Amino acid sequence: MSYKLGVVAGRMCVAASRQTANALRLGVPAARLSGKAPSQGYAEVPKYLQQKMKLFQLPNGLPVHVKGGTIDKALYIFTAIVCFVGFFESLRVYYVLSYPSPKTE
């Protein structure tokens, strides 16, 4: 079996003649053999989604997770608070487990 370096992926693959012959034997559609996707039209993007896309592509210096407005900012702050509380709570649990209180009998 002969191999060659693939141009697109940059890795070893079976030479084209054997690959095509094997693919035809397996019943692979001709569109997949040519390397091109079948041409078909795409559905039109709704107006509200186009407006959202424009909003997120504005070069206003904000990170993408805050560009959605006040709800995104509130969710970002809430997530940060939950992360900090969880981090400090895990440190407290490690401390309690490492230094248990003395037993009273």
N, CA, C and O atoms as a GROMACS GRO file, in nm:
protein
  420
    1MET      N    1   0.085  -0.116   0.000
    1MET     CA    2   0.000   0.000   0.000
    1MET      C    3   0.090   0.124   0.000
    1MET      O    4   0.184   0.132   0.079
    2SER      N    5   0.063   0.218  -0.086
    2SER     CA    6   0.146   0.338  -0.095
    2SER      C    7   0.082   0.453  -0.018
    2SER      O    8  -0.040   0.466  -0.013
    3TYR      N    9   0.167   0.535   0.041
    3TYR     CA   10   0.122   0.648   0.122
    3TYR      C   11   0.181   0.776   0.065
    3TYR      O   12   0.281   0.773  -0.006
    4LYS      N   13   0.117   0.888   0.098
    4LYS     CA   14   0.170   1.019   0.060
    4LYS      C   15   0.135   1.118   0.170
    4LYS      O   16   0.048   1.091   0.254
    5LEU      N   17   0.202   1.232   0.170
    5LEU     CA   18   0.175   1.335   0.268
    5LEU      C   19   0.058   1.419   0.220
    5LEU      O   20   0.064   1.477   0.112
    6GLY      N   21  -0.048   1.425   0.299
    6GLY     CA   22  -0.167   1.502   0.263
    6GLY      C   23  -0.139   1.651   0.267
    6GLY      O   24  -0.078   1.700   0.363
    7VAL      N   25  -0.181   1.724   0.166
    7VAL     CA   26  -0.155   1.867   0.156
    7VAL      C   27  -0.237   1.944   0.259
    7VAL      O   28  -0.184   2.034   0.325
    8VAL      N   29  -0.364   1.911   0.275
    8VAL     CA   30  -0.453   1.987   0.362
    8VAL      C   31  -0.424   1.959   0.509
    8VAL      O   32  -0.403   2.051   0.588
    9ALA      N   33  -0.422   1.831   0.546
    9ALA     CA   34  -0.408   1.795   0.686
    9ALA      C   35  -0.262   1.786   0.730
    9ALA      O   36  -0.234   1.797   0.849
   10GLY      N   37  -0.168   1.767   0.635
   10GLY     CA   38  -0.028   1.757   0.670
   10GLY      C   39   0.007   1.627   0.738
   10GLY      O   40   0.101   1.623   0.818
   11ARG      N   41  -0.065   1.520   0.708
   11ARG     CA   42  -0.034   1.391   0.768
   11ARG      C   43  -0.038   1.284   0.661
   11ARG      O   44  -0.088   1.306   0.551
   12MET      N   45   0.014   1.168   0.695
   12MET     CA   46   0.021   1.059   0.598
   12MET      C   47  -0.118   1.005   0.568
   12MET      O   48  -0.200   0.989   0.658
   13CYS      N   49  -0.142   0.976   0.442
   13CYS     CA   50  -0.269   0.917   0.402
   13CYS      C   51  -0.244   0.822   0.286
   13CYS      O   52  -0.137   0.823   0.225
   14VAL      N   53  -0.343   0.742   0.255
   14VAL     CA   54  -0.333   0.647   0.145
   14VAL      C   55  -0.330   0.724   0.014
   14VAL      O   56  -0.400   0.824   0.000
   15ALA      N   57  -0.251   0.677  -0.080
   15ALA     CA   58  -0.244   0.743  -0.210
   15ALA      C   59  -0.382   0.747  -0.273
   15ALA      O   60  -0.466   0.660  -0.247
   16ALA      N   61  -0.408   0.847  -0.357
   16ALA     CA   62  -0.541   0.876  -0.409
   16ALA      C   63  -0.602   0.761  -0.486
   16ALA      O   64  -0.722   0.737  -0.475
   17SER      N   65  -0.524   0.690  -0.565
   17SER     CA   66  -0.583   0.585  -0.649
   17SER      C   67  -0.641   0.472  -0.564
   17SER      O   68  -0.752   0.426  -0.590
   18ARG      N   69  -0.570   0.428  -0.466
   18ARG     CA   70  -0.620   0.320  -0.380
   18ARG      C   71  -0.733   0.371  -0.290
   18ARG      O   72  -0.828   0.298  -0.262
   19GLN      N   73  -0.721   0.495  -0.245
   19GLN     CA   74  -0.825   0.551  -0.160
   19GLN      C   75  -0.957   0.560  -0.236
   19GLN      O   76  -1.062   0.524  -0.182
   20THR      N   77  -0.953   0.605  -0.360
   20THR     CA   78  -1.074   0.616  -0.440
   20THR      C   79  -1.132   0.479  -0.468
   20THR      O   80  -1.253   0.460  -0.460
   21ALA      N   81  -1.047   0.382  -0.500
   21ALA     CA   82  -1.095   0.247  -0.528
   21ALA      C   83  -1.160   0.185  -0.405
   21ALA      O   84  -1.266   0.123  -0.415
   22ASN      N   85  -1.098   0.203  -0.288
   22ASN     CA   86  -1.156   0.149  -0.165
   22ASN      C   87  -1.286   0.219  -0.131
   22ASN      O   88  -1.381   0.155  -0.085
   23ALA      N   89  -1.293   0.348  -0.153
   23ALA     CA   90  -1.414   0.422  -0.121
   23ALA      C   91  -1.529   0.381  -0.212
   23ALA      O   92  -1.643   0.371  -0.167
   24LEU      N   93  -1.500   0.357  -0.339
   24LEU     CA   94  -1.605   0.314  -0.431
   24LEU      C   95  -1.656   0.176  -0.394
   24LEU      O   96  -1.775   0.147  -0.407
   25ARG      N   97  -1.566   0.092  -0.347
   25ARG     CA   98  -1.607  -0.041  -0.304
   25ARG      C   99  -1.698  -0.034  -0.182
   25ARG      O  100  -1.789  -0.115  -0.166
   26LEU      N  101  -1.672   0.064  -0.094
   26LEU     CA  102  -1.750   0.077   0.028
   26LEU      C  103  -1.880   0.154   0.007
   26LEU      O  104  -1.962   0.160   0.098
   27GLY      N  105  -1.899   0.213  -0.109
   27GLY     CA  106  -2.024   0.283  -0.137
   27GLY      C  107  -2.026   0.426  -0.086
   27GLY      O  108  -2.133   0.476  -0.049
   28VAL      N  109  -1.913   0.494  -0.083
   28VAL     CA  110  -1.908   0.633  -0.039
   28VAL      C  111  -1.962   0.722  -0.150
   28VAL      O  112  -1.925   0.703  -0.266
   29PRO      N  113  -2.049   0.819  -0.119
   29PRO     CA  114  -2.103   0.907  -0.223
   29PRO      C  115  -1.993   0.984  -0.294
   29PRO      O  116  -1.887   1.009  -0.237
   30ALA      N  117  -2.019   1.022  -0.420
   30ALA     CA  118  -1.920   1.090  -0.502
   30ALA      C  119  -1.884   1.227  -0.447
   30ALA      O  120  -1.773   1.274  -0.469
   31ALA      N  121  -1.976   1.293  -0.376
   31ALA     CA  122  -1.948   1.426  -0.321
   31ALA      C  123  -1.836   1.419  -0.218
   31ALA      O  124  -1.757   1.512  -0.208
   32ARG      N  125  -1.830   1.310  -0.142
   32ARG     CA  126  -1.724   1.297  -0.043
   32ARG      C  127  -1.592   1.263  -0.106
   32ARG      O  128  -1.487   1.293  -0.049
   33LEU      N  129  -1.592   1.201  -0.223
   33LEU     CA  130  -1.467   1.166  -0.289
   33LEU      C  131  -1.401   1.290  -0.348
   33LEU      O  132  -1.278   1.296  -0.354
   34SER      N  133  -1.479   1.387  -0.391
   34SER     CA  134  -1.422   1.504  -0.456
   34SER      C  135  -1.361   1.601  -0.356
   34SER      O  136  -1.282   1.687  -0.395
   35GLY      N  137  -1.395   1.590  -0.228
   35GLY     CA  138  -1.340   1.679  -0.128
   35GLY      C  139  -1.418   1.808  -0.115
   35GLY      O  140  -1.379   1.895  -0.037
   36LYS      N  141  -1.525   1.825  -0.188
   36LYS     CA  142  -1.606   1.945  -0.181
   36LYS      C  143  -1.741   1.910  -0.121
   36LYS      O  144  -1.796   1.803  -0.146
   37ALA      N  145  -1.793   2.001  -0.043
   37ALA     CA  146  -1.925   1.980   0.014
   37ALA      C  147  -2.030   2.000  -0.093
   37ALA      O  148  -2.011   2.083  -0.182
   38PRO      N  149  -2.139   1.929  -0.087
   38PRO     CA  150  -2.244   1.951  -0.185
   38PRO      C  151  -2.298   2.093  -0.173
   38PRO      O  152  -2.316   2.145  -0.063
   39SER      N  153  -2.322   2.155  -0.287
   39SER     CA  154  -2.367   2.295  -0.283
   39SER      C  155  -2.516   2.299  -0.258
   39SER      O  156  -2.596   2.242  -0.333
   40GLN      N  157  -2.552   2.368  -0.151
   40GLN     CA  158  -2.692   2.389  -0.120
   40GLN      C  159  -2.705   2.524  -0.052
   40GLN      O  160  -2.611   2.570   0.012
   41GLY      N  161  -2.819   2.585  -0.065
   41GLY     CA  162  -2.839   2.717  -0.007
   41GLY      C  163  -2.862   2.707   0.143
   41GLY      O  164  -2.905   2.604   0.194
   42TYR      N  165  -2.833   2.814   0.211
   42TYR     CA  166  -2.854   2.820   0.354
   42TYR      C  167  -2.981   2.898   0.383
   42TYR      O  168  -3.022   2.982   0.303
   43ALA      N  169  -3.043   2.871   0.495
   43ALA     CA  170  -3.163   2.944   0.534
   43ALA      C  171  -3.126   3.086   0.571
   43ALA      O  172  -3.014   3.113   0.615
   44GLU      N  173  -3.218   3.177   0.553
   44GLU     CA  174  -3.193   3.318   0.584
   44GLU      C  175  -3.188   3.336   0.735
   44GLU      O  176  -3.267   3.278   0.809
   45VAL      N  177  -3.094   3.418   0.780
   45VAL     CA  178  -3.077   3.444   0.923
   45VAL      C  179  -3.186   3.542   0.967
   45VAL      O  180  -3.205   3.644   0.902
   46PRO      N  181  -3.257   3.512   1.076
   46PRO     CA  182  -3.362   3.602   1.123
   46PRO      C  183  -3.305   3.739   1.164
   46PRO      O  184  -3.188   3.750   1.200
   47LYS      N  185  -3.390   3.842   1.158
   47LYS     CA  186  -3.346   3.980   1.186
   47LYS      C  187  -3.294   3.995   1.329
   47LYS      O  188  -3.191   4.060   1.350
   48TYR      N  189  -3.364   3.937   1.428
   48TYR     CA  190  -3.319   3.953   1.566
   48TYR      C  191  -3.181   3.891   1.587
   48TYR      O  192  -3.102   3.941   1.666
   49LEU      N  193  -3.154   3.782   1.516
   49LEU     CA  194  -3.023   3.719   1.528
   49LEU      C  195  -2.916   3.802   1.458
   49LEU      O  196  -2.802   3.807   1.504
   50GLN      N  197  -2.950   3.866   1.346
   50GLN     CA  198  -2.856   3.956   1.280
   50GLN      C  199  -2.819   4.072   1.370
   50GLN      O  200  -2.703   4.113   1.374
   51GLN      N  201  -2.918   4.126   1.444
   51GLN     CA  202  -2.890   4.237   1.536
   51GLN      C  203  -2.798   4.191   1.649
   51GLN      O  204  -2.706   4.263   1.688
   52LYS      N  205  -2.823   4.071   1.702
   52LYS     CA  206  -2.736   4.017   1.807
   52LYS      C  207  -2.594   3.999   1.755
   52LYS      O  208  -2.498   4.030   1.826
   53MET      N  209  -2.580   3.948   1.631
   53MET     CA  210  -2.448   3.927   1.574
   53MET      C  211  -2.374   4.060   1.559
   53MET      O  212  -2.254   4.067   1.586
   54LYS      N  213  -2.444   4.164   1.517
   54LYS     CA  214  -2.382   4.296   1.504
   54LYS      C  215  -2.340   4.349   1.640
   54LYS      O  216  -2.233   4.409   1.653
   55LEU      N  217  -2.423   4.327   1.743
   55LEU     CA  218  -2.392   4.373   1.878
   55LEU      C  219  -2.264   4.307   1.930
   55LEU      O  220  -2.180   4.374   1.991
   56PHE      N  221  -2.249   4.178   1.906
   56PHE     CA  222  -2.132   4.107   1.958
   56PHE      C  223  -2.007   4.133   1.874
   56PHE      O  224  -1.897   4.102   1.921
   57GLN      N  225  -2.019   4.188   1.754
   57GLN     CA  226  -1.902   4.215   1.671
   57GLN      C  227  -1.857   4.360   1.680
   57GLN      O  228  -1.761   4.398   1.612
   58LEU      N  229  -1.924   4.443   1.761
   58LEU     CA  230  -1.881   4.582   1.777
   58LEU      C  231  -1.744   4.589   1.842
   58LEU      O  232  -1.719   4.518   1.939
   59PRO      N  233  -1.654   4.672   1.791
   59PRO     CA  234  -1.521   4.685   1.853
   59PRO      C  235  -1.522   4.787   1.966
   59PRO      O  236  -1.458   4.892   1.955
   60ASN      N  237  -1.594   4.758   2.076
   60ASN     CA  238  -1.606   4.853   2.186
   60ASN      C  239  -1.514   4.820   2.303
   60ASN      O  240  -1.525   4.884   2.408
   61GLY      N  241  -1.425   4.724   2.289
   61GLY     CA  242  -1.328   4.694   2.393
   61GLY      C  243  -1.378   4.603   2.504
   61GLY      O  244  -1.301   4.568   2.593
   62LEU      N  245  -1.505   4.566   2.501
   62LEU     CA  246  -1.557   4.476   2.604
   62LEU      C  247  -1.531   4.331   2.566
   62LEU      O  248  -1.533   4.297   2.448
   63PRO      N  249  -1.506   4.245   2.666
   63PRO     CA  250  -1.494   4.103   2.635
   63PRO      C  251  -1.629   4.046   2.592
   63PRO      O  252  -1.733   4.102   2.626
   64VAL      N  253  -1.627   3.938   2.520
   64VAL     CA  254  -1.749   3.884   2.460
   64VAL      C  255  -1.849   3.839   2.565
   64VAL      O  256  -1.970   3.840   2.538
   65HIS      N  257  -1.804   3.798   2.683
   65HIS     CA  258  -1.897   3.750   2.784
   65HIS      C  259  -1.967   3.864   2.858
   65HIS      O  260  -2.050   3.838   2.945
   66VAL      N  261  -1.936   3.990   2.825
   66VAL     CA  262  -2.002   4.104   2.888
   66VAL      C  263  -2.075   4.190   2.785
   66VAL      O  264  -2.144   4.285   2.823
   67LYS      N  265  -2.062   4.160   2.657
   67LYS     CA  266  -2.123   4.243   2.553
   67LYS      C  267  -2.275   4.234   2.549
   67LYS      O  268  -2.338   4.316   2.484
   68GLY      N  269  -2.336   4.138   2.616
   68GLY     CA  270  -2.480   4.118   2.610
   68GLY      C  271  -2.560   4.218   2.691
   68GLY      O  272  -2.682   4.223   2.678
   69GLY      N  273  -2.496   4.297   2.775
   69GLY     CA  274  -2.569   4.397   2.853
   69GLY      C  275  -2.564   4.368   3.002
   69GLY      O  276  -2.475   4.299   3.052
   70THR      N  277  -2.665   4.422   3.072
   70THR     CA  278  -2.665   4.414   3.219
   70THR      C  279  -2.685   4.271   3.268
   70THR      O  280  -2.629   4.234   3.372
   71ILE      N  281  -2.762   4.191   3.197
   71ILE     CA  282  -2.782   4.052   3.241
   71ILE      C  283  -2.651   3.975   3.234
   71ILE      O  284  -2.619   3.898   3.324
   72ASP      N  285  -2.574   3.996   3.128
   72ASP     CA  286  -2.444   3.928   3.117
   72ASP      C  287  -2.349   3.975   3.227
   72ASP      O  288  -2.274   3.894   3.282
   73LYS      N  289  -2.351   4.103   3.258
   73LYS     CA  290  -2.265   4.154   3.365
   73LYS      C  291  -2.304   4.095   3.500
   73LYS      O  292  -2.219   4.057   3.580
   74ALA      N  293  -2.437   4.087   3.524
   74ALA     CA  294  -2.483   4.030   3.651
   74ALA      C  295  -2.446   3.883   3.662
   74ALA      O  296  -2.402   3.838   3.768
   75LEU      N  297  -2.462   3.808   3.554
   75LEU     CA  298  -2.424   3.666   3.556
   75LEU      C  299  -2.274   3.648   3.574
   75LEU      O  300  -2.230   3.555   3.641
   76TYR      N  301  -2.195   3.738   3.514
   76TYR     CA  302  -2.049   3.731   3.528
   76TYR      C  303  -2.010   3.756   3.674
   76TYR      O  304  -1.926   3.683   3.729
   77ILE      N  305  -2.069   3.858   3.736
   77ILE     CA  306  -2.037   3.890   3.876
   77ILE      C  307  -2.083   3.776   3.968
   77ILE      O  308  -2.011   3.738   4.060
   78PHE      N  309  -2.204   3.723   3.942
   78PHE     CA  310  -2.254   3.612   4.023
   78PHE      C  311  -2.162   3.491   4.012
   78PHE      O  312  -2.132   3.426   4.113
   79THR      N  313  -2.117   3.460   3.893
   79THR     CA  314  -2.027   3.346   3.873
   79THR      C  315  -1.895   3.369   3.945
   79THR      O  316  -1.840   3.276   4.005
   80ALA      N  317  -1.842   3.491   3.939
   80ALA     CA  318  -1.717   3.520   4.008
   80ALA      C  319  -1.733   3.505   4.159
   80ALA      O  320  -1.645   3.450   4.226
   81ILE      N  321  -1.845   3.552   4.213
   81ILE     CA  322  -1.869   3.540   4.357
   81ILE      C  323  -1.880   3.394   4.398
   81ILE      O  324  -1.822   3.353   4.498
   82VAL      N  325  -1.953   3.315   4.320
   82VAL     CA  326  -1.966   3.172   4.351
   82VAL      C  327  -1.830   3.103   4.347
   82VAL      O  328  -1.801   3.018   4.430
   83CYS      N  329  -1.746   3.139   4.250
   83CYS     CA  330  -1.612   3.079   4.242
   83CYS      C  331  -1.527   3.115   4.363
   83CYS      O  332  -1.459   3.029   4.419
   84PHE      N  333  -1.530   3.242   4.403
   84PHE     CA  334  -1.451   3.283   4.520
   84PHE      C  335  -1.501   3.218   4.648
   84PHE      O  336  -1.420   3.173   4.729
   85VAL      N  337  -1.631   3.213   4.666
   85VAL     CA  338  -1.686   3.149   4.786
   85VAL      C  339  -1.650   3.001   4.788
   85VAL      O  340  -1.612   2.947   4.892
   86GLY      N  341  -1.662   2.935   4.674
   86GLY     CA  342  -1.626   2.794   4.667
   86GLY      C  343  -1.479   2.770   4.695
   86GLY      O  344  -1.444   2.673   4.761
   87PHE      N  345  -1.392   2.859   4.645
   87PHE     CA  346  -1.249   2.845   4.669
   87PHE      C  347  -1.217   2.858   4.817
   87PHE      O  348  -1.144   2.776   4.873
   88PHE      N  349  -1.271   2.962   4.882
   88PHE     CA  350  -1.241   2.982   5.024
   88PHE      C  351  -1.308   2.876   5.111
   88PHE      O  352  -1.255   2.840   5.216
   89GLU      N  353  -1.423   2.827   5.070
   89GLU     CA  354  -1.487   2.719   5.145
   89GLU      C  355  -1.403   2.590   5.134
   89GLU      O  356  -1.393   2.516   5.232
   90SER      N  357  -1.345   2.564   5.019
   90SER     CA  358  -1.260   2.445   5.007
   90SER      C  359  -1.135   2.460   5.095
   90SER      O  360  -1.090   2.362   5.155
   91LEU      N  361  -1.079   2.581   5.103
   91LEU     CA  362  -0.965   2.603   5.194
   91LEU      C  363  -1.005   2.580   5.339
   91LEU      O  364  -0.928   2.523   5.416
   92ARG      N  365  -1.127   2.625   5.377
   92ARG     CA  366  -1.175   2.605   5.514
   92ARG      C  367  -1.191   2.456   5.543
   92ARG      O  368  -1.155   2.410   5.652
   93VAL      N  369  -1.245   2.381   5.448
   93VAL     CA  370  -1.263   2.237   5.468
   93VAL      C  371  -1.128   2.168   5.485
   93VAL      O  372  -1.113   2.082   5.572
   94TYR      N  373  -1.030   2.205   5.404
   94TYR     CA  374  -0.896   2.147   5.420
   94TYR      C  375  -0.837   2.180   5.557
   94TYR      O  376  -0.771   2.095   5.618
   95TYR      N  377  -0.859   2.301   5.605
   95TYR     CA  378  -0.806   2.340   5.736
   95TYR      C  379  -0.874   2.259   5.846
   95TYR      O  380  -0.807   2.210   5.937
   96VAL      N  381  -1.007   2.246   5.839
   96VAL     CA  382  -1.079   2.171   5.943
   96VAL      C  383  -1.039   2.024   5.941
   96VAL      O  384  -1.025   1.963   6.047
   97LEU      N  385  -1.021   1.969   5.823
   97LEU     CA  386  -0.981   1.829   5.816
   97LEU      C  387  -0.836   1.808   5.859
   97LEU      O  388  -0.802   1.700   5.908
   98SER      N  389  -0.751   1.907   5.841
   98SER     CA  390  -0.611   1.894   5.878
   98SER      C  391  -0.588   1.912   6.027
   98SER      O  392  -0.502   1.847   6.086
   99TYR      N  393  -0.666   2.001   6.088
   99TYR     CA  394  -0.652   2.031   6.232
   99TYR      C  395  -0.786   2.010   6.300
   99TYR      O  396  -0.857   2.106   6.328
  100PRO      N  397  -0.821   1.885   6.328
  100PRO     CA  398  -0.950   1.860   6.393
  100PRO      C  399  -0.948   1.911   6.537
  100PRO      O  400  -0.844   1.920   6.601
  101SER      N  401  -1.067   1.944   6.586
  101SER     CA  402  -1.077   1.991   6.725
  101SER      C  403  -1.054   1.874   6.820
  101SER      O  404  -1.091   1.761   6.789
  102PRO      N  405  -0.993   1.901   6.937
  102PRO     CA  406  -0.966   1.791   7.031
  102PRO      C  407  -1.099   1.737   7.086
  102PRO      O  408  -1.194   1.811   7.111
  103LYS      N  409  -1.100   1.604   7.106
  103LYS     CA  410  -1.220   1.539   7.158
  103LYS      C  411  -1.232   1.565   7.307
  103LYS      O  412  -1.133   1.560   7.381
  104THR      N  413  -1.352   1.593   7.351
  104THR     CA  414  -1.376   1.612   7.495
  104THR      C  415  -1.451   1.492   7.547
  104THR      O  416  -1.555   1.453   7.494
  105GLU      N  417  -1.396   1.432   7.654
  105GLU     CA  418  -1.460   1.315   7.709
  105GLU      C  419  -1.501   1.338   7.850
  105GLU      O  420  -1.557   1.248   7.913
   0.00000   0.00000   0.00000
